[in-house]
Amino acid sequence: MRTLLKTGAFVIYFSLVSYSQSDEQMIGTLEVWIQQIGVNEGDTVTYTMTGQGSIMWDDNYMLTDSNSYWNPSAVKLGETDTSKYSKGWDFVNGQNSVAPVVAYGLYKFTQNYIDPEYYWYIDFRDHVHGTSGDVRLIFKDVGVLYAMGYNPDKQWPLLSFNSGDTIKVWKLKRGSSALATTGRFQPTDPTNLSITTSNNHPNLTWNKSEPTDSARYLIYRSQNSQSNFQLICNYTITNNSYIDTDVDLESGSDIYYYRILAKSGDSSTSSASYSNVDSTYLIPTNPADLIITSAGNRPKLTWHRSTHPSNATYQVYRSINNQSNFSQITEEALSDVTFTDPEVKLGSGFTLFYYRIRAFNSDGSRSSPGYSNVDSTTGLYQPYKLGTAQAQIPSETKIKDVYPNPFNPSTTIRYQLSALSRVKFEIYDVLGRRLVTLVNDMKEPGYYIEIFNGSPFASGIYFMHMIIDPLNGTAPAVETRKILLTK
């Protein structure tokens, strides 16, 4: 055998033309025709198509799990006169008894002659049959693959592809669009339907079905149960999101259930199943009836729980002297429906403080569409001061929160001391090296903050080790929190 010619070339034709068996260079109605050019005499070249993933379609454009089509046999070339010898594969809707059969779908294409490391992907979803020479692919040099569409009047310019690229056959066809040529294929089931809020309306999102370029979606809704789904939007939906403007989440406490069905581009077939069902139950209703009373000269807020979900949590928002600049003052979600503001002292000033509440589901991913009513009070603003205690003595010693986390470039630690205590806060990296000591001192009873500035450090995970050791004999508070610096 001679040394392989690494500058050889081969040509791949996608065709539906019928050739007689007596024609030496073709074998029947091949869909993928490989003609090898420039092979050394006596050499054998192997071409392999391997199905990718688990999505494939049969001759009726329906999803199938037939692995016999998905990983077809390799074909080999090795005649003396290679310019007149070819082999290839048939698709399932044009098969004969000679060539291996493949289904529609995505394949990895490899060969062992020019460069065994060279490969590309070909996505066969072309159902416009009855023409010859639909698409032509030419592999001319190592690492260079060219493709051109077929035109009976003229040949189009070559398009270059690199190793690892995906060639979408229908994109190369003259006068065809992705929808026109892939619209018949049965879509996979839509998945991961999730509902959040957008301007008080349910905002639905889901994972797209395959083929993603042609699938359409039908939206179904049921009120207060999962037994009476009604179609609310037909298959004109092509993206994977939908806002149901007919439902106002601030009006009433009804629960709405949703599910999605995928349709083929021409609406002839549907996905085998609906998506998962999601509902507005996990979107909390607005908390209500906020009122402010006094608890130890501090504003005590109480409100009514959201009607659903039962495990809703809450955040408190405050604005000073107006109702246009609310900011969140609770960094950790509250499971209870009461909160005392330690930064405002009642009866000692005339600053006006406004409050409102918002509800969240248990993991914080969904919020109520709006807020509670607003209530207000007057008092003296006594905000936390860096390293300085406030006049009020807390009833317990604890580390309140580290917020924000993730952070850039700084995060704040709030803590409170009920007795004279030794406080030591340190920052460590993932290798256990101490980077910063934030505080190492005796502290009087009161409320405190410390700030960690991460500007000198790289993005990544750090650990904040905190020790509060009261001198009144109570047990120390020791805690290590993982913090994430993102730049």
N, C-alpha and C positions, 0 to 999 in steps of 0.2 A: 504494500500500500504506500502511495506517495505521501509526502508531508502535506498536511491540510493547508489549503489556501485561505488565509485569514482575511483576504480582501474579496472573497466570493460574495454572491448576492442571491437572494431568492425573491420570488414574487408571489403574493397571495391574492387570489381573485375570489370575490364573493359573487356567486352567480347562480341563476336558476335555469340556465340553458341546458337542455337535454342533449347529450352526446351518445352516439352509439357505442356499444362495447367494442366494436372493431376499431374505433378511433384510439390509437395507442396512447395518446397523451391524456385521456380523461377516463373516469370510471362512472358512468351514469350521471344522475342528477345531483352532483355534489354541490353543497351550499358553500363550503370552504375549500378552495382549490389551492394547493401549494405547488408551485413549480420552482424547482431548484435550478439555479444557474451557477456555473463555475465550479462544480464539484470535481475533485480529482477522480480519475477513473478508478473504479473499484471501491471507492469510499461509501459508507453508509451514513445517512443523516437521519436523526430521529427528531420528530416534532411532537410535543406533548401539550394537550389542553387539560387543565385541572380546574374543576369548579371551585369557586370561592364562596365561603359562607354557606348558608342553607336555603337561599331563596332561588327558586328556579320555576320555569313554567313549561307545561307540556304543549302538544300540538294544538290544543284548544285554548291556549293562553291562560290556562288555569294553573294555580300553584300546585306543585307536585313535590313529593319527597323521594322520587325514584332515583336512588343512587346509581343505578345502572346507566342512566343518562348523564349523571353529574360528573363522573370521572371516566370518560371514554378511553378506549385503547389508543395508544400512541401509534403513529404511522411512520413508516420508514421508507426512505428513498435510497436506491442504490443500483440503478441500471447503468450500463456502459455509456449509453447516449442519454445523459441526464436532461438534455434540452427537450426531449420528447417524452419525459416520464413525470407523472404527477400522482399524488394521492391526496386524500382529504377526508372530511367528515360530512355527514348529512345531519340536517335538523330533523326533529321528530315528525314534522308534517311533510317531509319529502324524502323519506328514507327508502333505501334499497337494500338488497341483501349483501352488498359488498363492503360499503364503507361503515366505519363506526358511527354511532348515532349520538347526537348531543341535544340537550334541551336549550331553551332560551335562558340566558342569564349571564353572569359575569365569570370569565375564565382567565386564568393565568396561562400565558402562552410562552413556551420555552423551546429551545433547540440546542443541539450539542455540537454544532459544526463551526459556526463563525466565532461565537464566544459563549461558552456554557453559562457565564454569569449574566448574560444579557437576557432580559425578560420584559414583557409588557402585559397589560390586561386588555382584553377585548370584551366589550359589553354588547352581546347580541340581543337586541330587541327590535328587530326590523321585520315587520310583517307586510310590507309592500312588495308583493310577489309578482312575478310575471315579466320582469325585465332582466336583461342580461348585463353582467358587469356592473352591479350596483356600486360596489366600492372596491378599490384596488389598493393593496398595501405592498410596499416595496422595502425590503431590508437590503441596503446597498453596502454599508460599511459597518465596521465594529462600532456599536453604540449609536447608530443612526438608523431610524426607521421613518419612512415617509408614507403618507397616505394622501389619496385624492379621491374626490367624488367622481362619479361617472356621468358624462353628458354626451348624448348622441351627436351633438354638433361640435363640441370641442372638449378637450380635457382640461380640468381645472389645475391650478398651480399645486405643487406638492406642499404638504404640510408636514413639518418635522415633529417627531416624537422622540422622547428620551427614554432610556431604560427605566421601568417603573411607572410610566404614564398609563393612563386608561384611554383607550380608543373607543368612543361611542359610535357604533356603526351608523345609527340613524342620523347622527349629527352630520355625517359626511355625505348624505344623499341629497341630490339636487331637489329643491322645492319641497323638502320635508321638514317638519318641525318635530320637536320631541313629543308633543302631544299627539300629533297626527300619526306618528309611527309607533308609539308605545301605549296609546290609549286603550287598547283592548285587554291589556294584561290585568288579571285579577290582583288587587292589592293585598298586602299583608294586613293584619289587624293593627289598628292604631293602638298605642300603648301610653301608659303613664299620664292619663288625664289628671289635671290638677286645676283647682279653682282658687283664684285670689280675687281682689277687688280692683275696680277701675272706675273712679267717679261714681261710687255707690252702686255699681253694677257688677254682676259676676263676670270675671275675666277667665276664660277657659284656655288652657294650653295643653298640648299633647305632642308625643313623638310622631313624626310623619310615617306614613306607610310606604312600602316599596311597591312599585317604582315611585320615588319621591317627585319626579318631574311631571307626573301625569295624574296622580291620585287626587280625587275630590272627596269632600267630607260632608256627611249629613249629621246635623246636631239634633239630639232628642232630649226632651225635658219632661220631668214629672214633678208634681207638686205634692209635698208632704208624704209621699210614699214612693216605692220603686215598682209599682204595679200598673202605672198608667202613663207610660212614656208617649209623648206626642212629638212629631217632627216639627221643628221650629225653623230650620234653615236647610235648604236643599243643597245639591252637590256643586253649587257655584263656589263654595269655599275651597280655595286651593292652598292656603297657608295653614299653619298649625296653631292658630289662635282665633278666638271668637269672643266678643263682648256682647252679652245678652242685655240689650238696652231696654227690654220689656220688663225686666225685674229690677225694682228699686230696693236695695237691701236695707235702706233706712226706714222703709215703710212696712210695718208689721213684723211678725216673727215666723212667717212661713219658711219651710225648708224646701229647697229646690234640688232635685237630683238630675244629673246629666250623664249622657253616654254618647259615644261617637261611632259612626259606621263609615268605612271608607268605600268609595266607588271608583271603578276604572274611569279613565278619561272620557270614554264614550258612553259611560253609564250602563254598559251592558252587563257588568259583573260587580259583585260586592265582596268585601272582605269576609272571611269565613265567620268571624265573630265581631261583636261590638268591643269597644275599649272597656276598660274598667269603669265602674260607676264612681263618680265623685259628687259631693253635695256641698251646699252652702252651710251645712251644719257646723263644719270646722271653721267657718268665718263667724267670729263672735258678733252677736248683736251689740248695739251701742249700750254701754253702761248708763244707768239713769239715776235720777233723784239725788244728785250730789248735794250735800249740805256740809257746812263748816260750823263746828263748835269749838270749845276750848278744852285743852288738856295740859295742865301745868303751864299756862300762859303761852302755849303754842297752838297753832291752828290744827285742829283734828278734822280730817276729811273722812266722811263715810258716804257710801253710795250703794245702789242695788246692783247685784250681779247681772251679767248678761244672761239672757234666757237660754242660750246655748253657745258653745259647749259647756258642759258642767265643770270642766277643769280649766276654764279661761283664766288668764292672768291679766294684770293691769299695770299701766304706767301712768304716772302723775305728771301733769304739765302746769307750769306757772308762768304768769306774765306780770310785770310790775308797772303799775300806773296806767296800763292800757290793755286792750284785748287783742292787740295785733302782733305781739312778739312773744308768743308762748314758747317755752323751751322745756325739754324733759328734765325732771329733777330726780327721778328714780332710775338708777342704772340697772338695778336688778328687778325683774318683774315681781309683782306682788300677787300672792295667791289669795290674800285676804282682801276685804273690801273696806279697809280703813288705813289711814296714813296720817302721821303727825309730822309736820314740817319743822325740823330742828333749826332752820335758818331764819325763822320769823318769830319775833316776840310780840305777843299781843299786849295792848294797853300801854305801850311805851313809845308809840310814834303814830304818824298819820299817813304813812306810805300805804297805797292801795295795792292789794295783791289779789290777782284773779287765778282761779284754778279750774282745770278740767281733767277728765279721765278718758283713757282709751284702752280698749280690751284687745288681747291677743290670744291666739290658741297656745297650747302648752309648750310648743317648741319655738314660738315667736315668729313663725313663717307667715302667718296670716293675721291681719288686724281687722278690727271692726271698721265698717265703712266710714264711720264718723266718731264724734266724741260725745261725752255726756254733756249735760247742761253745764253752764259756767256759774260758779259761785265765787263770792269775794269777801274779803275782810281787810281791816287796816291794822298796821302794826309797825314794828321796827325791824329793819332788815339787818340780820347778823350773819352774813355768809361765812362759810368756812374760810379760815385764813391759814396760809402756809405755815405749818409747824406751830401754830398757836391755838390754844384751847379756847372754847367759848364759855360764856358765863354759866350756862346750864350744865349740871353734872348728869351724865347718862346713868341709867339704872343698871347697865351691864357693860362689860368690856367685850368688844368684838371688832373684827375687821369687816367693814361693811361691803366694800366692792373695790375692784380694780377696773377702771373704765377710762377710755374705750379699750377694747381688746378684740380684734387686732387694732394696732395703733400706728400712727406716723405723725410726728416723730416722738410724741410724749404721751404718757398715760398717768392717771391720777389714782392714788390709793386713799380711800377715806376710811377712817377708823375712829373708834370712840373708847374712852377709858373711864371706868367707874371709880378707879382708885389710882393713887400714885404708882407708876409702873415704869419698868425699864423696857424700852422699845428698841428693837433692832431689825431693820429691813435691809436685805442684801440681794443683789442681782447676780445670777450665775449663767454661764453659757451651757451648751449641751454636753460639753466635755467636763463639766463640774468645776470650771475655773471661776472664781469670784471676780466680777468685773467692777462692781460699784457697791459701796455701802451708803444707802440713802439716809439712814438715821441710826444712831447708836447712842441713846441718851435717856436720862430720866425725864418723864413727862407727868405733869399734873393731870387730874381728872378733867375731862372735856372732850370736845370733838376736834379732829385733826385731819389734815391732808398732807400727803407727800407726793412729789412729782418725780417720775423717772423720765429723763430726756434721753431718747435713743439715738440722737443725731450722730454721735461719734461711732456708732456701731452699724454693722451690716444687717440687712434684712435676715430674718430667721427666727427661730424659737429660742426663748430665754426662760429662765425660771426665777421667780421672785419668792425668796424665803423670808417669812415674817414671823417674828417672835415678840409677843407682848407678855411680860412677866409682872403681874401685879404684886405689890409689896404688902398687901393685906392678907396674904395666905391663900387666896383662891388660886385655882389651877391656871398655869400659863396658857395663852392662846398661841398655838404654833400652826402655821399653814404655809404650804408651798403651792404657788399657782403658776401654770404655764401661760406665758404671754407671747404674742406673735407681733414682731416688728415688720411692717410691710412698707417698702419704699418704692 
